[in-house]
Amino acid sequence: MRYEFRVTGSVSRLMAEAFPELKAEPVPRQTLFSGTVTDEAHLYGLLARFQDLGLSVREMRRLPE
C-alpha cells in the first residue's frame, strides 16, 4: 500500500532521515512524505514516529497502486 502524509511546516533533512522508508518533499508551508506502508502495524508505527518527533500530520491518504 502506498500512502502520503502531509506534515505542517518544513522538516529538516535530519528529521526526514527518521523515515527512511518514505520520500520527503517540501511543498509550501508543509512537507509531503510518501512511500510504501507494509501493513496496519507499520502505518500506526509511522504515525507514532511522527508524533514522537513533534510533527503534526495534517492529512494522510492512501494512494492508488
All heavy atoms as a GROMACS GRO file, in nm:
protein
  524
    1MET      N    1   0.085  -0.117   0.000
    1MET     CA    2   0.000   0.000   0.000
    1MET      C    3   0.089   0.124   0.000
    1MET      O    4   0.186   0.130   0.074
    1MET     CB    5  -0.087   0.003   0.126
    1MET     CG    6  -0.177  -0.118   0.142
    1MET     SD    7  -0.269  -0.114   0.299
    1MET     CE    8  -0.137  -0.152   0.414
    2ARG      N    9   0.053   0.220  -0.080
    2ARG     CA   10   0.127   0.347  -0.082
    2ARG      C   11   0.044   0.452  -0.010
    2ARG      O   12  -0.077   0.459  -0.028
    2ARG     CB   13   0.154   0.390  -0.226
    2ARG     CG   14   0.253   0.295  -0.295
    2ARG     CD   15   0.306   0.346  -0.426
    2ARG     NE   16   0.335   0.488  -0.435
    2ARG     CZ   17   0.442   0.551  -0.386
    2ARG    NH1   18   0.533   0.484  -0.321
    2ARG    NH2   19   0.459   0.680  -0.402
    3TYR      N   20   0.114   0.532   0.071
    3TYR     CA   21   0.048   0.638   0.148
    3TYR      C   22   0.121   0.769   0.129
    3TYR      O   23   0.239   0.772   0.095
    3TYR     CB   24   0.048   0.603   0.297
    3TYR     CG   25  -0.068   0.516   0.339
    3TYR    CD1   26  -0.062   0.379   0.325
    3TYR    CD2   27  -0.183   0.572   0.394
    3TYR    CE1   28  -0.167   0.297   0.364
    3TYR    CE2   29  -0.288   0.492   0.433
    3TYR     CZ   30  -0.280   0.355   0.419
    3TYR     OH   31  -0.385   0.276   0.457
    4GLU      N   32   0.047   0.876   0.156
    4GLU     CA   33   0.100   1.011   0.154
    4GLU      C   34   0.062   1.078   0.286
    4GLU      O   35  -0.052   1.066   0.331
    4GLU     CB   36   0.038   1.087   0.036
    4GLU     CG   37   0.079   1.230   0.024
    4GLU     CD   38   0.012   1.294  -0.096
    4GLU    OE1   39   0.068   1.281  -0.207
    4GLU    OE2   40  -0.096   1.353  -0.079
    5PHE      N   41   0.160   1.145   0.346
    5PHE     CA   42   0.139   1.216   0.473
    5PHE      C   43   0.180   1.361   0.453
    5PHE      O   44   0.292   1.388   0.408
    5PHE     CB   45   0.226   1.156   0.585
    5PHE     CG   46   0.208   1.009   0.605
    5PHE    CD1   47   0.281   0.916   0.531
    5PHE    CD2   48   0.118   0.961   0.698
    5PHE    CE1   49   0.265   0.780   0.550
    5PHE    CE2   50   0.101   0.825   0.718
    5PHE     CZ   51   0.176   0.735   0.643
    6ARG      N   52   0.090   1.453   0.485
    6ARG     CA   53   0.122   1.596   0.479
    6ARG      C   54   0.147   1.644   0.621
    6ARG      O   55   0.061   1.632   0.708
    6ARG     CB   56   0.009   1.677   0.417
    6ARG     CG   57  -0.001   1.656   0.270
    6ARG     CD   58  -0.101   1.751   0.205
    6ARG     NE   59  -0.102   1.728   0.063
    6ARG     CZ   60  -0.023   1.791  -0.024
    6ARG    NH1   61   0.059   1.882   0.020
    6ARG    NH2   62  -0.028   1.764  -0.151
    7VAL      N   63   0.267   1.699   0.642
    7VAL     CA   64   0.310   1.743   0.773
    7VAL      C   65   0.323   1.894   0.773
    7VAL      O   66   0.375   1.952   0.677
    7VAL     CB   67   0.446   1.676   0.808
    7VAL    CG1   68   0.501   1.729   0.938
    7VAL    CG2   69   0.430   1.526   0.813
    8THR      N   70   0.278   1.957   0.879
    8THR     CA   71   0.286   2.103   0.890
    8THR      C   72   0.431   2.148   0.899
    8THR      O   73   0.510   2.091   0.974
    8THR     CB   74   0.211   2.151   1.015
    8THR    OG1   75   0.075   2.109   1.004
    8THR    CG2   76   0.216   2.302   1.029
    9GLY      N   77   0.467   2.248   0.822
    9GLY     CA   78   0.598   2.310   0.829
    9GLY      C   79   0.705   2.238   0.748
    9GLY      O   80   0.683   2.132   0.689
   10SER      N   81   0.820   2.300   0.748
   10SER     CA   82   0.936   2.246   0.678
   10SER      C   83   1.010   2.151   0.772
   10SER      O   84   1.040   2.185   0.885
   10SER     CB   85   1.027   2.361   0.636
   10SER     OG   86   1.139   2.312   0.569
   11VAL      N   87   1.039   2.032   0.724
   11VAL     CA   88   1.107   1.930   0.803
   11VAL      C   89   1.254   1.926   0.760
   11VAL      O   90   1.283   1.920   0.640
   11VAL     CB   91   1.040   1.792   0.784
   11VAL    CG1   92   1.117   1.683   0.855
   11VAL    CG2   93   0.896   1.797   0.834
   12SER      N   94   1.344   1.929   0.855
   12SER     CA   95   1.487   1.925   0.823
   12SER      C   96   1.526   1.791   0.762
   12SER      O   97   1.456   1.690   0.780
   12SER     CB   98   1.570   1.949   0.950
   12SER     OG   99   1.561   1.836   1.035
   13ARG      N  100   1.637   1.790   0.693
   13ARG     CA  101   1.687   1.667   0.633
   13ARG      C  102   1.713   1.562   0.741
   13ARG      O  103   1.680   1.445   0.723
   13ARG     CB  104   1.814   1.694   0.554
   13ARG     CG  105   1.878   1.565   0.503
   13ARG     CD  106   2.006   1.592   0.435
   13ARG     NE  107   1.975   1.625   0.296
   13ARG     CZ  108   2.066   1.658   0.208
   13ARG    NH1  109   2.191   1.667   0.242
   13ARG    NH2  110   2.031   1.685   0.084
   14LEU      N  111   1.769   1.603   0.853
   14LEU     CA  112   1.797   1.510   0.962
   14LEU      C  113   1.668   1.446   1.015
   14LEU      O  114   1.662   1.326   1.037
   14LEU     CB  115   1.871   1.583   1.076
   14LEU     CG  116   1.911   1.497   1.194
   14LEU    CD1  117   2.006   1.386   1.152
   14LEU    CD2  118   1.974   1.582   1.302
   15MET      N  119   1.564   1.527   1.032
   15MET     CA  120   1.437   1.474   1.080
   15MET      C  121   1.374   1.382   0.974
   15MET      O  122   1.320   1.278   1.009
   15MET     CB  123   1.341   1.587   1.115
   15MET     CG  124   1.214   1.538   1.172
   15MET     SD  125   1.161   1.589   1.336
   15MET     CE  126   1.259   1.718   1.392
   16ALA      N  127   1.385   1.418   0.847
   16ALA     CA  128   1.330   1.335   0.740
   16ALA      C  129   1.400   1.199   0.735
   16ALA      O  130   1.338   1.099   0.698
   16ALA     CB  131   1.343   1.406   0.606
   17GLU      N  132   1.527   1.194   0.776
   17GLU     CA  133   1.601   1.068   0.777
   17GLU      C  134   1.547   0.970   0.881
   17GLU      O  135   1.580   0.852   0.877
   17GLU     CB  136   1.749   1.094   0.799
   17GLU     CG  137   1.815   1.156   0.677
   17GLU     CD  138   1.960   1.194   0.700
   17GLU    OE1  139   2.013   1.173   0.811
   17GLU    OE2  140   2.020   1.247   0.605
   18ALA      N  141   1.462   1.017   0.971
   18ALA     CA  142   1.397   0.928   1.068
   18ALA      C  143   1.290   0.841   1.000
   18ALA      O  144   1.235   0.751   1.063
   18ALA     CB  145   1.334   1.010   1.181
   19PHE      N  146   1.264   0.869   0.872
   19PHE     CA  147   1.164   0.796   0.794
   19PHE      C  148   1.230   0.742   0.667
   19PHE      O  149   1.197   0.786   0.556
   19PHE     CB  150   1.046   0.888   0.759
   19PHE     CG  151   0.978   0.945   0.879
   19PHE    CD1  152   1.019   1.067   0.933
   19PHE    CD2  153   0.875   0.877   0.941
   19PHE    CE1  154   0.957   1.119   1.045
   19PHE    CE2  155   0.813   0.928   1.054
   19PHE     CZ  156   0.855   1.050   1.106
   20PRO      N  157   1.324   0.648   0.680
   20PRO     CA  158   1.397   0.602   0.561
   20PRO      C  159   1.309   0.534   0.456
   20PRO      O  160   1.346   0.529   0.338
   20PRO     CB  161   1.501   0.504   0.618
   20PRO     CG  162   1.443   0.460   0.748
   20PRO     CD  163   1.363   0.577   0.800
   21GLU      N  164   1.194   0.484   0.497
   21GLU     CA  165   1.105   0.417   0.403
   21GLU      C  166   1.017   0.514   0.325
   21GLU      O  167   0.946   0.475   0.234
   21GLU     CB  168   1.017   0.314   0.474
   21GLU     CG  169   0.919   0.372   0.574
   21GLU     CD  170   0.973   0.386   0.716
   21GLU    OE1  171   1.060   0.475   0.738
   21GLU    OE2  172   0.927   0.312   0.804
   22LEU      N  173   1.024   0.643   0.360
   22LEU     CA  174   0.941   0.744   0.295
   22LEU      C  175   1.028   0.847   0.224
   22LEU      O  176   1.138   0.880   0.268
   22LEU     CB  177   0.853   0.816   0.397
   22LEU     CG  178   0.756   0.730   0.478
   22LEU    CD1  179   0.681   0.816   0.578
   22LEU    CD2  180   0.658   0.657   0.387
   23LYS      N  181   0.975   0.901   0.116
   23LYS     CA  182   1.039   1.010   0.044
   23LYS      C  183   0.981   1.141   0.098
   23LYS      O  184   0.858   1.155   0.109
   23LYS     CB  185   1.010   0.997  -0.105
   23LYS     CG  186   1.065   1.111  -0.188
   23LYS     CD  187   1.023   1.096  -0.333
   23LYS     CE  188   1.059   1.223  -0.408
   23LYS     NZ  189   0.992   1.231  -0.536
   24ALA      N  190   1.066   1.236   0.135
   24ALA     CA  191   1.021   1.366   0.185
   24ALA      C  192   1.037   1.471   0.075
   24ALA      O  193   1.142   1.478   0.010
   24ALA     CB  194   1.101   1.407   0.308
   25GLU      N  195   0.933   1.551   0.056
   25GLU     CA  196   0.935   1.655  -0.046
   25GLU      C  197   0.876   1.783   0.012
   25GLU      O  198   0.761   1.782   0.058
   25GLU     CB  199   0.852   1.610  -0.166
   25GLU     CG  200   0.841   1.711  -0.275
   25GLU     CD  201   0.750   1.663  -0.388
   25GLU    OE1  202   0.718   1.544  -0.394
   25GLU    OE2  203   0.710   1.749  -0.468
   26PRO      N  204   0.954   1.891   0.015
   26PRO     CA  205   0.898   2.017   0.066
   26PRO      C  206   0.796   2.075  -0.032
   26PRO      O  207   0.814   2.071  -0.154
   26PRO     CB  208   1.020   2.108   0.078
   26PRO     CG  209   1.121   2.050  -0.014
   26PRO     CD  210   1.092   1.904  -0.028
   27VAL      N  211   0.685   2.122   0.022
   27VAL     CA  212   0.583   2.194  -0.053
   27VAL      C  213   0.553   2.319   0.029
   27VAL      O  214   0.591   2.326   0.146
   27VAL     CB  215   0.456   2.107  -0.076
   27VAL    CG1  216   0.488   1.990  -0.168
   27VAL    CG2  217   0.396   2.057   0.053
   28PRO      N  218   0.487   2.419  -0.026
   28PRO     CA  219   0.464   2.542   0.050
   28PRO      C  220   0.402   2.517   0.188
   28PRO      O  221   0.295   2.457   0.200
   28PRO     CB  222   0.370   2.623  -0.040
   28PRO     CG  223   0.403   2.575  -0.178
   28PRO     CD  224   0.433   2.428  -0.161
   29ARG      N  225   0.473   2.558   0.292
   29ARG     CA  226   0.430   2.554   0.433
   29ARG      C  227   0.407   2.412   0.486
   29ARG      O  228   0.349   2.395   0.593
   29ARG     CB  229   0.308   2.641   0.456
   29ARG     CG  230   0.335   2.789   0.432
   29ARG     CD  231   0.214   2.875   0.460
   29ARG     NE  232   0.102   2.852   0.374
   29ARG     CZ  233   0.088   2.898   0.249
   29ARG    NH1  234   0.183   2.968   0.194
   29ARG    NH2  235  -0.020   2.871   0.179
   30GLN      N  236   0.450   2.312   0.411
   30GLN     CA  237   0.431   2.173   0.454
   30GLN      C  238   0.544   2.088   0.400
   30GLN      O  239   0.622   2.132   0.316
   30GLN     CB  240   0.298   2.116   0.402
   30GLN     CG  241   0.176   2.181   0.455
   30GLN     CD  242   0.049   2.119   0.398
   30GLN    OE1  243   0.048   2.065   0.289
   30GLN    NE2  244  -0.058   2.128   0.475
   31THR      N  245   0.551   1.965   0.450
   31THR     CA  246   0.640   1.864   0.393
   31THR      C  247   0.554   1.744   0.360
   31THR      O  248   0.471   1.702   0.440
   31THR     CB  249   0.752   1.825   0.491
   31THR    OG1  250   0.825   1.943   0.527
   31THR    CG2  251   0.847   1.724   0.430
   32LEU      N  252   0.574   1.691   0.242
   32LEU     CA  253   0.498   1.577   0.194
   32LEU      C  254   0.586   1.453   0.202
   32LEU      O  255   0.696   1.449   0.147
   32LEU     CB  256   0.456   1.602   0.050
   32LEU     CG  257   0.377   1.494  -0.022
   32LEU    CD1  258   0.242   1.472   0.045
   32LEU    CD2  259   0.358   1.532  -0.167
   33PHE      N  260   0.540   1.353   0.277
   33PHE     CA  261   0.608   1.224   0.285
   33PHE      C  262   0.525   1.123   0.209
   33PHE      O  263   0.403   1.122   0.222
   33PHE     CB  264   0.618   1.177   0.431
   33PHE     CG  265   0.718   1.252   0.515
   33PHE    CD1  266   0.682   1.368   0.582
   33PHE    CD2  267   0.848   1.206   0.528
   33PHE    CE1  268   0.774   1.435   0.660
   33PHE    CE2  269   0.940   1.272   0.606
   33PHE     CZ  270   0.903   1.388   0.671
   34SER      N  271   0.590   1.038   0.131
   34SER     CA  272   0.515   0.934   0.059
   34SER      C  273   0.601   0.809   0.048
   34SER      O  274   0.724   0.816   0.048
   34SER     CB  275   0.474   0.982  -0.079
   34SER     OG  276   0.588   1.015  -0.156
   35GLY      N  277   0.532   0.696   0.042
   35GLY     CA  278   0.603   0.571   0.028
   35GLY      C  279   0.516   0.452   0.058
   35GLY      O  280   0.396   0.464   0.082
   36THR      N  281   0.580   0.336   0.057
   36THR     CA  282   0.511   0.210   0.078
   36THR      C  283   0.496   0.181   0.227
   36THR      O  284   0.592   0.193   0.303
   36THR     CB  285   0.586   0.096   0.009
   36THR    OG1  286   0.593   0.125  -0.130
   36THR    CG2  287   0.516  -0.037   0.029
   37VAL      N  288   0.375   0.142   0.266
   37VAL     CA  289   0.345   0.100   0.402
   37VAL      C  290   0.307  -0.047   0.393
   37VAL      O  291   0.218  -0.084   0.318
   37VAL     CB  292   0.230   0.185   0.461
   37VAL    CG1  293   0.192   0.135   0.599
   37VAL    CG2  294   0.268   0.332   0.465
   38THR      N  295   0.378  -0.130   0.468
   38THR     CA  296   0.362  -0.275   0.452
   38THR      C  297   0.233  -0.330   0.510
   38THR      O  298   0.175  -0.423   0.454
   38THR     CB  299   0.481  -0.349   0.514
   38THR    OG1  300   0.494  -0.310   0.650
   38THR    CG2  301   0.609  -0.318   0.438
   39ASP      N  302   0.189  -0.275   0.623
   39ASP     CA  303   0.066  -0.325   0.686
   39ASP      C  304   0.016  -0.222   0.788
   39ASP      O  305   0.075  -0.115   0.803
   39ASP     CB  306   0.090  -0.461   0.753
   39ASP     CG  307   0.202  -0.461   0.856
   39ASP    OD1  308   0.238  -0.354   0.908
   39ASP    OD2  309   0.254  -0.570   0.884
   40GLU      N  310  -0.091  -0.256   0.856
   40GLU     CA  311  -0.152  -0.163   0.951
   40GLU      C  312  -0.058  -0.130   1.067
   40GLU      O  313  -0.052  -0.015   1.112
   40GLU     CB  314  -0.282  -0.223   1.005
   40GLU     CG  315  -0.368  -0.124   1.078
   40GLU     CD  316  -0.504  -0.180   1.112
   40GLU    OE1  317  -0.578  -0.220   1.020
   40GLU    OE2  318  -0.535  -0.184   1.232
   41ALA      N  319   0.017  -0.228   1.115
   41ALA     CA  320   0.112  -0.203   1.224
   41ALA      C  321   0.219  -0.102   1.181
   41ALA      O  322   0.257  -0.013   1.258
   41ALA     CB  323   0.177  -0.333   1.269
   42HIS      N  324   0.267  -0.115   1.057
   42HIS     CA  325   0.366  -0.021   1.004
   42HIS      C  326   0.306   0.120   0.996
   42HIS      O  327   0.370   0.218   1.033
   42HIS     CB  328   0.412  -0.069   0.866
   42HIS     CG  329   0.522   0.012   0.807
   42HIS    ND1  330   0.548   0.011   0.673
   42HIS    CD2  331   0.614   0.096   0.861
   42HIS    CE1  332   0.650   0.091   0.647
   42HIS    NE2  333   0.691   0.144   0.760
   43LEU      N  334   0.181   0.129   0.951
   43LEU     CA  335   0.112   0.258   0.941
   43LEU      C  336   0.104   0.325   1.078
   43LEU      O  337   0.140   0.442   1.094
   43LEU     CB  338  -0.028   0.238   0.883
   43LEU     CG  339  -0.116   0.362   0.876
   43LEU    CD1  340  -0.055   0.469   0.787
   43LEU    CD2  341  -0.255   0.325   0.828
   44TYR      N  342   0.058   0.250   1.179
   44TYR     CA  343   0.048   0.308   1.313
   44TYR      C  344   0.185   0.340   1.371
   44TYR      O  345   0.200   0.438   1.445
   44TYR     CB  346  -0.032   0.216   1.405
   44TYR     CG  347  -0.180   0.221   1.377
   44TYR    CD1  348  -0.246   0.112   1.321
   44TYR    CD2  349  -0.254   0.336   1.404
   44TYR    CE1  350  -0.382   0.117   1.293
   44TYR    CE2  351  -0.389   0.342   1.376
   44TYR     CZ  352  -0.453   0.232   1.321
   44TYR     OH  353  -0.587   0.238   1.293
   45GLY      N  354   0.285   0.263   1.335
   45GLY     CA  355   0.421   0.293   1.378
   45GLY      C  356   0.472   0.423   1.319
   45GLY      O  357   0.537   0.502   1.387
   46LEU      N  358   0.442   0.446   1.192
   46LEU     CA  359   0.480   0.573   1.128
   46LEU      C  360   0.410   0.691   1.196
   46LEU      O  361   0.473   0.794   1.226
   46LEU     CB  362   0.445   0.572   0.979
   46LEU     CG  363   0.533   0.487   0.890
   46LEU    CD1  364   0.470   0.472   0.752
   46LEU    CD2  365   0.672   0.546   0.879
   47LEU      N  366   0.281   0.677   1.222
   47LEU     CA  367   0.207   0.785   1.287
   47LEU      C  368   0.264   0.813   1.426
   47LEU      O  369   0.278   0.929   1.466
   47LEU     CB  370   0.058   0.750   1.295
   47LEU     CG  371  -0.014   0.746   1.160
   47LEU    CD1  372  -0.156   0.693   1.177
   47LEU    CD2  373  -0.016   0.884   1.095
   48ALA      N  374   0.302   0.708   1.498
   48ALA     CA  375   0.362   0.726   1.630
   48ALA      C  376   0.497   0.796   1.619
   48ALA      O  377   0.530   0.884   1.700
   48ALA     CB  378   0.378   0.591   1.699
   49ARG      N  379   0.574   0.761   1.517
   49ARG     CA  380   0.705   0.824   1.496
   49ARG      C  381   0.689   0.973   1.466
   49ARG      O  382   0.762   1.056   1.518
   49ARG     CB  383   0.779   0.753   1.382
   49ARG     CG  384   0.928   0.767   1.390
   49ARG     CD  385   1.003   0.691   1.282
   49ARG     NE  386   0.944   0.563   1.247
   49ARG     CZ  387   0.968   0.499   1.132
   49ARG    NH1  388   1.048   0.553   1.042
   49ARG    NH2  389   0.911   0.383   1.106
   50PHE      N  390   0.590   1.008   1.379
   50PHE     CA  391   0.562   1.150   1.353
   50PHE      C  392   0.531   1.221   1.485
   50PHE      O  393   0.585   1.328   1.513
   50PHE     CB  394   0.444   1.167   1.256
   50PHE     CG  395   0.476   1.142   1.111
   50PHE    CD1  396   0.411   1.041   1.041
   50PHE    CD2  397   0.568   1.219   1.043
   50PHE    CE1  398   0.437   1.018   0.907
   50PHE    CE2  399   0.596   1.197   0.908
   50PHE     CZ  400   0.530   1.096   0.840
   51GLN      N  401   0.445   1.162   1.564
   51GLN     CA  402   0.405   1.223   1.691
   51GLN      C  403   0.524   1.234   1.787
   51GLN      O  404   0.543   1.339   1.849
   51GLN     CB  405   0.294   1.142   1.756
   51GLN     CG  406   0.241   1.205   1.883
   51GLN     CD  407   0.125   1.126   1.942
   51GLN    OE1  408   0.104   1.010   1.911
   51GLN    NE2  409   0.049   1.191   2.026
   52ASP      N  410   0.603   1.129   1.799
   52ASP     CA  411   0.718   1.131   1.889
   52ASP      C  412   0.818   1.240   1.853
   52ASP      O  413   0.885   1.295   1.941
   52ASP     CB  414   0.790   0.996   1.889
   52ASP     CG  415   0.711   0.885   1.956
   52ASP    OD1  416   0.611   0.916   2.026
   52ASP    OD2  417   0.748   0.767   1.937
   53LEU      N  418   0.828   1.272   1.725
   53LEU     CA  419   0.920   1.377   1.679
   53LEU      C  420   0.855   1.515   1.679
   53LEU      O  421   0.916   1.612   1.635
   53LEU     CB  422   0.972   1.342   1.539
   53LEU     CG  423   1.062   1.218   1.534
   53LEU    CD1  424   1.091   1.179   1.390
   53LEU    CD2  425   1.192   1.244   1.610
   54GLY      N  426   0.731   1.523   1.726
   54GLY     CA  427   0.663   1.652   1.735
   54GLY      C  428   0.612   1.705   1.603
   54GLY      O  429   0.586   1.825   1.590
   55LEU      N  430   0.596   1.616   1.505
   55LEU     CA  431   0.546   1.658   1.374
   55LEU      C  432   0.395   1.641   1.369
   55LEU      O  433   0.341   1.540   1.413
   55LEU     CB  434   0.612   1.573   1.263
   55LEU     CG  435   0.764   1.584   1.255
   55LEU    CD1  436   0.818   1.485   1.154
   55LEU    CD2  437   0.805   1.725   1.219
   56SER      N  438   0.328   1.741   1.314
   56SER     CA  439   0.183   1.741   1.306
   56SER      C  440   0.137   1.694   1.168
   56SER      O  441   0.158   1.764   1.068
   56SER     CB  442   0.131   1.882   1.334
   56SER     OG  443  -0.008   1.887   1.322
   57VAL      N  444   0.077   1.575   1.162
   57VAL     CA  445   0.025   1.522   1.036
   57VAL      C  446  -0.110   1.587   1.012
   57VAL      O  447  -0.205   1.568   1.087
   57VAL     CB  448   0.012   1.368   1.041
   57VAL    CG1  449  -0.052   1.316   0.912
   57VAL    CG2  450   0.146   1.303   1.064
   58ARG      N  451  -0.119   1.665   0.904
   58ARG     CA  452  -0.244   1.735   0.871
   58ARG      C  453  -0.334   1.654   0.780
   58ARG      O  454  -0.454   1.672   0.778
   58ARG     CB  455  -0.212   1.869   0.803
   58ARG     CG  456  -0.153   1.968   0.896
   58ARG     CD  457  -0.255   2.002   1.001
   58ARG     NE  458  -0.197   2.087   1.103
   58ARG     CZ  459  -0.244   2.096   1.225
   58ARG    NH1  460  -0.347   2.025   1.262
   58ARG    NH2  461  -0.188   2.175   1.312
   59GLU      N  462  -0.272   1.566   0.701
   59GLU     CA  463  -0.352   1.484   0.609
   59GLU      C  464  -0.277   1.354   0.583
   59GLU      O  465  -0.153   1.353   0.573
   59GLU     CB  466  -0.373   1.558   0.477
   59GLU     CG  467  -0.457   1.482   0.378
   59GLU     CD  468  -0.472   1.557   0.245
   59GLU    OE1  469  -0.427   1.671   0.233
   59GLU    OE2  470  -0.530   1.495   0.154
   60MET      N  471  -0.351   1.247   0.574
   60MET     CA  472  -0.296   1.117   0.541
   60MET      C  473  -0.392   1.054   0.442
   60MET      O  474  -0.513   1.059   0.463
   60MET     CB  475  -0.285   1.031   0.667
   60MET     CG  476  -0.239   0.890   0.642
   60MET     SD  477  -0.250   0.789   0.790
   60MET     CE  478  -0.423   0.743   0.783
   61ARG      N  479  -0.338   0.996   0.336
   61ARG     CA  480  -0.426   0.930   0.240
   61ARG      C  481  -0.355   0.814   0.173
   61ARG      O  482  -0.234   0.819   0.154
   61ARG     CB  483  -0.484   1.026   0.139
   61ARG     CG  484  -0.383   1.083   0.043
   61ARG     CD  485  -0.449   1.186  -0.047
   61ARG     NE  486  -0.352   1.244  -0.138
   61ARG     CZ  487  -0.357   1.231  -0.269
   61ARG    NH1  488  -0.456   1.166  -0.325
   61ARG    NH2  489  -0.265   1.284  -0.344
   62ARG      N  490  -0.435   0.715   0.140
   62ARG     CA  491  -0.384   0.600   0.065
   62ARG      C  492  -0.384   0.636  -0.081
   62ARG      O  493  -0.482   0.688  -0.135
   62ARG     CB  494  -0.470   0.478   0.092
   62ARG     CG  495  -0.412   0.353   0.033
   62ARG     CD  496  -0.489   0.232   0.078
   62ARG     NE  497  -0.439   0.115   0.007
   62ARG     CZ  498  -0.488  -0.005   0.019
   62ARG    NH1  499  -0.591  -0.025   0.099
   62ARG    NH2  500  -0.438  -0.104  -0.047
   63LEU      N  501  -0.273   0.607  -0.147
   63LEU     CA  502  -0.257   0.638  -0.289
   63LEU      C  503  -0.295   0.516  -0.373
   63LEU      O  504  -0.280   0.403  -0.328
   63LEU     CB  505  -0.113   0.677  -0.320
   63LEU     CG  506  -0.060   0.800  -0.245
   63LEU    CD1  507   0.088   0.817  -0.270
   63LEU    CD2  508  -0.137   0.925  -0.284
   64PRO      N  509  -0.341   0.539  -0.496
   64PRO     CA  510  -0.370   0.427  -0.584
   64PRO      C  511  -0.241   0.350  -0.615
   64PRO      O  512  -0.135   0.409  -0.621
   64PRO     CB  513  -0.428   0.490  -0.710
   64PRO     CG  514  -0.409   0.635  -0.697
   64PRO     CD  515  -0.368   0.667  -0.558
   65GLU      N  516  -0.255   0.221  -0.631
   65GLU     CA  517  -0.137   0.136  -0.659
   65GLU      C  518  -0.084   0.159  -0.795
   65GLU      O  519  -0.094   0.190  -0.887
   65GLU     CB  520  -0.174  -0.011  -0.641
   65GLU     CG  521  -0.211  -0.044  -0.498
   65GLU     CD  522  -0.099  -0.029  -0.396
   65GLU    OE1  523   0.017  -0.057  -0.429
   65GLU    OE2  524  -0.128   0.014  -0.286
   0.00000   0.00000   0.00000
